[in-house]
Amino acid sequence: MRMLLPPIVRRREMDRNLVEYFRHHGEAAFRRAIADFCRYYHLQRPRIEWYEYIDWGKSAGRTFEDGRIHLVHPENWKRGRIYHSERMWVQAVYHELAHYLFWTDAERKADAFTRRMVRGLRRPSRRARPAAVKPRLKLAKTPRVAAARIKATALRAQAGRSGTRRSRAVALRRGGRRKPGAQSIAPRARRSHR
């Protein structure tokens, strides 16, 4: 699913205004953030109403079909929520704005929109990476496939240490260790030709 997002500079500005509103409760910062959002998407500004709690504290916001958005005010968010971080509140605002923007398949699109709005906001650290970084194993989603990949990687590494396939077969014939249940690599009996 493709989504059109504001450029990173604009997203950082919107995020900065929302964080400022969360910390100092200055209405102008919140209005600037919402105005930037609506200007980018060519939308009318939604009517936003503030509440102490919504659904007995279960949800952070609610968006209605007529364009109204109910949000928990930051003062009440800090006081009454289990997860009362400013980042969670900002993401709740993005989530409700996404509901305002997308009406079909709204919940899945709102979650994807929230993740993409937040991605890249924090600047990467400027520490130098180590020169030689070991490659990571790519694990599959199912445990059975993941175990098979790990086993195959270990066998490849073991084969690299013990030499070629032929030398391993010779080592097994000479009394090397075998896994239980593995087929024997003993030489075949020679047939006599008459």
Number of C-alpha atoms within 10 A of each C-alpha: 4 4 9 9 14 15 10 14 10 15 20 17 15 23 21 17 22 27 19 17 21 23 12 11 15 13 13 11 19 20 16 15 21 20 18 18 21 16 12 14 13 10 12 11 16 16 11 14 13 14 16 16 19 15 9 7 14 9 12 23 23 21 19 11 9 9 15 15 20 20 23 22 19 21 15 14 23 16 10 12 13 9 11 15 13 18 15 13 23 20 20 21 22 23 26 24 22 21 25 22 17 15 12 9 9 16 15 12 19 22 17 15 23 19 14 14 20 17 11 12 15 8 6 7 7 6 6 6 8 7 6 6 7 7 6 6 10 9 13 13 8 8 10 9 12 15 13 13 16 15 12 12 13 12 12 11 11 11 14 11 9 11 10 10 11 9 12 14 14 14 14 15 15 10 8 10 9 12 7 6 6 7 8 11 12 11 8 6 6 6 6 5 4 3
